[in-house]
Amino acid sequence: PLYQPQHVGTGFIATATSVAVLSFLGFDAISTLAEETHRPERTIGNATVAALIILGLIFMVQTYAAGLVHPDYKNLNPALAFFQVGRSAGGPFLYYFLLFVNVLAAGIANALVAQLAISRIIYSMSRDKLLPFSGFLARVHPRYRTPANATLLVAALSIVIALILPLETITKFVNFGALTAFMLLNLSVFVYFFLKKGRRGAKGFFTYLVLPIVGFGIIGYVWHGFDTLTFAFGFGWMAVGIILGAVKSRGYREVPEALKEL
């Protein structure tokens, strides 16, 4: 199950990894709760890394076990493959039990995590007056002290998108946005710390030049595996953001208070 040379190639790895990225997205959602956490400078980083390592090990063990139970994956239904493998291993009980657990995980746990993270991002951007209707979206509930308006907006949009777009399309768009953001993040680390702050000693050379280049290259390799339609919609949505940012900042001449140090 670990290696089948007749199927493995550079294109296969790039495409498969871009799909698998969705399984790992969300480990960094913990960072959006930094303002609501005690000692975030320590706990947030540790929790993020721990979540990534634990999830990675779980996924590897599950996939390896599935490959041992059902090596011939071609006769599986892509939408129900893991549950069919469960039926091969444990009969109808395990099949329906895995379906039940998946509904709870995807329909409740994952939805709550995504809604929480996105609402905090919208809130913080609105607080810096980077989005339309910033005053409304930056409002904090007087009792619960949470961004209630941003949370309700995310919930409403999630329902509409889930009803309109197929899961495969949503997956591609989410992956495109995530990988593009991570590429720009690596680029930002290089520009800000290595070029602007001048941290070019031995440690800075490795941390702020070598690692960002390696990260950018790995993510870029996976990124190029998207199809043409995903690139078209992804860059189209990116253009909307750039235009909106230009309008809100009067041609990028007005910098929000939170970004002036950059």
Backbone torsions as a table, in degrees:
resi	resn	phi	psi	omega
1	PRO	NA	-19.4	-176.3
2	LEU	-80.1	-30.3	-174.5
3	TYR	-153.4	122.6	175.3
4	GLN	-126.2	96.5	-170.6
5	PRO	-58.8	-28.0	-178.6
6	GLN	-69.8	-15.8	-178.9
7	HIS	-109.3	-15.9	-172.2
8	VAL	-91.0	128.8	175.3
9	GLY	-155.9	173.2	-177.2
10	THR	-63.1	-42.9	178.8
11	GLY	-64.5	-40.0	178.7
12	PHE	-62.0	-44.4	-178.8
13	ILE	-64.0	-43.7	-178.9
14	ALA	-63.5	-45.6	-178.6
15	THR	-68.0	-45.6	-179.3
16	ALA	-63.8	-39.4	-179.2
17	THR	-67.3	-38.7	179.3
18	SER	-62.7	-32.7	176.2
19	VAL	-75.0	-42.0	-178.0
20	ALA	-67.9	-20.7	179.7
21	VAL	-55.4	-36.5	-178.0
22	LEU	-59.4	-31.3	-179.7
23	SER	-68.5	-26.4	-177.7
24	PHE	-97.7	-19.4	179.4
25	LEU	-60.5	135.5	-178.3
26	GLY	118.8	-20.8	178.9
27	PHE	-63.1	-28.7	179.9
28	ASP	-88.3	-0.5	178.2
29	ALA	-63.5	-23.2	178.7
30	ILE	-58.5	-32.6	-176.2
31	SER	-64.8	-22.8	-179.4
32	THR	-72.6	-10.1	179.2
33	LEU	-100.1	18.1	-176.5
34	ALA	-59.0	-37.1	-178.1
35	GLU	-76.7	-10.3	-178.6
36	GLU	-113.6	18.7	-174.2
37	THR	-125.1	142.7	174.0
38	HIS	-75.2	133.8	180.0
39	ARG	49.8	57.3	-176.7
40	PRO	-62.8	-27.9	-178.6
41	GLU	-62.9	-20.7	179.3
42	ARG	-108.4	-49.1	-171.8
43	THR	-72.0	-37.2	-176.6
44	ILE	-64.6	-46.6	180.0
45	GLY	-63.2	-44.4	179.0
46	ASN	-63.0	-42.5	-179.6
47	ALA	-66.3	-37.3	-179.8
48	THR	-65.2	-48.4	-179.9
49	VAL	-65.0	-41.6	-179.8
50	ALA	-62.6	-42.6	179.2
51	ALA	-61.6	-41.9	-179.1
52	LEU	-65.1	-43.9	-178.8
53	ILE	-66.7	-46.1	-178.5
54	ILE	-63.6	-45.3	179.1
55	LEU	-63.0	-42.3	179.6
56	GLY	-59.8	-44.4	179.0
57	LEU	-64.7	-42.1	179.7
58	ILE	-61.8	-46.4	-178.6
59	PHE	-64.5	-38.9	-179.8
60	MET	-65.5	-43.9	179.9
61	VAL	-65.3	-43.6	179.7
62	GLN	-61.3	-46.6	-177.7
63	THR	-66.7	-40.8	178.5
64	TYR	-62.9	-44.9	179.2
65	ALA	-63.3	-40.8	178.8
66	ALA	-63.2	-38.2	178.1
67	GLY	-66.3	-33.3	177.2
68	LEU	-72.0	-40.0	-177.9
69	VAL	-71.1	-40.4	-174.0
70	HIS	-137.3	79.0	-176.5
71	PRO	-62.7	-34.3	-177.5
72	ASP	-86.8	88.8	-174.0
73	TYR	-80.7	-11.3	-173.7
74	LYS	-68.0	-24.7	-179.2
75	ASN	-92.0	10.8	179.1
76	LEU	-93.3	148.8	173.7
77	ASN	-76.6	120.3	-176.0
78	PRO	-55.0	-32.0	-177.8
79	ALA	-78.6	-21.7	-175.7
80	LEU	-126.6	17.1	-171.2
81	ALA	-57.3	-48.8	-175.5
82	PHE	-66.2	-33.6	179.5
83	PHE	-72.3	-35.2	176.1
84	GLN	-65.7	-38.2	174.9
85	VAL	-62.9	-39.2	176.4
86	GLY	-61.7	-37.7	177.8
87	ARG	-67.4	-35.7	177.1
88	SER	-65.1	-34.3	-176.8
89	ALA	-84.9	-37.6	-172.5
90	GLY	-132.0	10.6	176.8
91	GLY	79.9	-170.8	-177.2
92	PRO	-58.9	-35.4	-178.4
93	PHE	-59.3	-49.2	-179.1
94	LEU	-66.5	-34.1	178.7
95	TYR	-59.3	-53.1	-177.3
96	TYR	-73.4	-30.6	177.5
97	PHE	-65.5	-42.9	177.9
98	LEU	-65.3	-37.1	175.9
99	LEU	-61.6	-44.0	-179.9
100	PHE	-62.8	-46.0	179.3
101	VAL	-63.1	-38.9	-179.7
102	ASN	-65.0	-40.4	177.9
103	VAL	-61.4	-43.6	178.6
104	LEU	-64.2	-42.2	-177.0
105	ALA	-69.0	-51.2	-176.3
106	ALA	-75.5	-39.2	-174.7
107	GLY	-81.4	-23.7	-176.9
108	ILE	-120.0	-62.7	-173.6
109	ALA	-63.1	-53.6	-178.5
110	ASN	-63.7	-40.0	-179.4
111	ALA	-63.7	-40.1	179.7
112	LEU	-66.0	-43.3	179.9
113	VAL	-63.1	-46.1	-179.3
114	ALA	-63.7	-43.8	-178.8
115	GLN	-64.9	-40.8	179.0
116	LEU	-62.0	-48.5	-176.3
117	ALA	-65.7	-46.8	-177.0
118	ILE	-66.2	-39.6	179.9
119	SER	-63.2	-36.4	178.2
120	ARG	-69.1	-36.1	177.8
121	ILE	-67.2	-45.1	178.4
122	ILE	-61.8	-40.7	179.1
123	TYR	-61.5	-48.0	-176.7
124	SER	-66.5	-38.5	177.5
125	MET	-67.3	-37.3	178.7
126	SER	-69.9	-35.6	177.2
127	ARG	-61.0	-32.4	176.9
128	ASP	-89.9	7.9	177.0
129	LYS	60.4	42.9	179.8
130	LEU	-101.1	-7.2	-177.3
131	LEU	-123.9	157.8	171.5
132	PRO	-62.7	151.4	-179.5
133	PHE	56.3	39.2	-176.2
134	SER	-60.9	-37.7	-179.7
135	GLY	-61.9	-38.1	179.7
136	PHE	-72.6	-44.9	-175.1
137	LEU	-76.4	-19.0	179.8
138	ALA	-91.5	5.4	-177.6
139	ARG	-75.7	135.0	179.3
140	VAL	-104.0	136.0	-179.5
141	HIS	-63.4	129.7	-175.0
142	PRO	-64.0	-26.0	-177.4
143	ARG	-97.0	-48.8	-174.0
144	TYR	-88.3	-12.7	178.6
145	ARG	57.5	40.6	177.0
146	THR	-126.7	157.3	178.3
147	PRO	-73.5	80.4	-171.4
148	ALA	-63.6	-44.8	-177.1
149	ASN	-64.9	-42.3	177.9
150	ALA	-64.6	-38.0	179.6
151	THR	-65.2	-44.5	179.7
152	LEU	-65.7	-37.5	177.6
153	LEU	-62.9	-44.8	179.6
154	VAL	-62.1	-41.7	179.3
155	ALA	-61.7	-44.5	-179.3
156	ALA	-65.1	-44.8	179.9
157	LEU	-65.7	-36.6	179.6
158	SER	-62.5	-41.5	179.0
159	ILE	-64.1	-45.1	-178.6
160	VAL	-63.7	-46.5	-178.5
161	ILE	-64.3	-41.0	179.7
162	ALA	-63.2	-32.5	-179.5
163	LEU	-79.4	-26.8	-173.4
164	ILE	-94.5	-46.8	-171.5
165	LEU	-100.1	141.9	174.6
166	PRO	-69.9	157.0	-175.9
167	LEU	-60.5	-37.9	-179.0
168	GLU	-61.2	-41.7	179.3
169	THR	-66.3	-43.7	178.7
170	ILE	-60.6	-42.0	-179.9
171	THR	-59.8	-44.5	-179.2
172	LYS	-64.1	-42.1	-178.8
173	PHE	-67.2	-41.4	178.7
174	VAL	-63.7	-43.5	179.4
175	ASN	-63.6	-42.8	179.5
176	PHE	-60.7	-47.1	-179.8
177	GLY	-62.7	-42.6	-178.1
178	ALA	-66.5	-48.5	-177.7
179	LEU	-65.9	-39.3	177.5
180	THR	-62.9	-42.8	178.8
181	ALA	-63.3	-40.9	-179.9
182	PHE	-68.4	-35.2	174.9
183	MET	-62.6	-45.7	179.2
184	LEU	-66.4	-31.4	177.2
185	LEU	-63.6	-45.7	176.8
186	ASN	-61.5	-39.9	178.2
187	LEU	-65.3	-38.8	-179.6
188	SER	-65.8	-39.4	178.5
189	VAL	-60.0	-44.6	179.1
190	PHE	-62.9	-48.4	-176.4
191	VAL	-66.3	-44.7	-173.8
192	TYR	-74.1	-51.2	-173.5
193	PHE	-83.6	-44.1	-174.0
194	PHE	-80.7	-45.5	-176.8
195	LEU	-86.2	-52.7	-173.5
196	LYS	-77.2	-45.5	-178.0
197	LYS	-85.7	-12.3	175.5
198	GLY	68.1	30.4	178.4
199	ARG	-84.4	85.4	-170.8
200	ARG	-120.3	20.6	174.2
201	GLY	-71.8	-171.1	-177.9
202	ALA	-59.7	-46.0	179.5
203	LYS	-68.0	-44.1	179.7
204	GLY	-63.9	-37.2	178.8
205	PHE	-60.0	-43.6	-178.7
206	PHE	-75.7	-44.0	-173.6
207	THR	-75.1	-39.9	-170.9
208	TYR	-109.0	0.3	174.9
209	LEU	-124.3	-57.1	-175.9
210	VAL	-65.3	-53.5	-177.0
211	LEU	-62.0	-45.3	176.9
212	PRO	-61.5	-36.3	178.5
213	ILE	-66.6	-43.9	178.5
214	VAL	-63.1	-46.1	179.0
215	GLY	-61.3	-43.7	179.1
216	PHE	-61.6	-41.4	-178.7
217	GLY	-67.8	-43.0	-179.7
218	ILE	-64.6	-47.6	-179.5
219	ILE	-66.3	-38.2	178.3
220	GLY	-63.4	-35.4	177.7
221	TYR	-63.7	-42.9	177.4
222	VAL	-70.1	-39.2	-176.7
223	TRP	-59.4	-36.4	-175.2
224	HIS	-72.9	-5.2	179.4
225	GLY	-81.9	-3.0	179.1
226	PHE	-69.9	155.6	177.4
227	ASP	-82.0	172.9	-174.1
228	THR	-63.0	-40.6	-178.3
229	LEU	-63.2	-40.1	178.8
230	THR	-63.7	-42.7	177.4
231	PHE	-62.7	-40.9	-178.4
232	ALA	-61.9	-50.1	-179.5
233	PHE	-70.2	-37.6	-179.2
234	GLY	-63.8	-48.7	179.4
235	PHE	-69.7	-30.1	176.0
236	GLY	-63.8	-45.0	178.4
237	TRP	-66.6	-35.4	177.4
238	MET	-64.7	-39.9	178.5
239	ALA	-62.5	-39.4	176.8
240	VAL	-59.2	-44.2	179.3
241	GLY	-63.5	-41.6	179.9
242	ILE	-64.1	-43.5	179.5
243	ILE	-65.1	-44.1	178.7
244	LEU	-62.0	-42.1	177.8
245	GLY	-63.0	-38.6	178.5
246	ALA	-64.5	-39.7	-179.7
247	VAL	-67.7	-46.6	-177.4
248	LYS	-65.1	-30.5	-175.6
249	SER	-103.0	10.9	-178.8
250	ARG	54.6	56.8	179.7
251	GLY	74.7	30.2	-179.0
252	TYR	62.3	29.1	176.6
253	ARG	-94.5	-26.6	178.3
254	GLU	-100.5	114.0	-176.7
255	VAL	-99.1	130.3	177.4
256	PRO	-59.2	152.7	-177.2
257	GLU	-55.7	-38.5	-176.6
258	ALA	-68.6	-18.5	-177.0
259	LEU	-106.8	1.7	-176.0
260	LYS	-66.8	-30.6	179.0
261	GLU	-69.5	-18.6	-178.8
262	LEU	-85.1	NA	NA
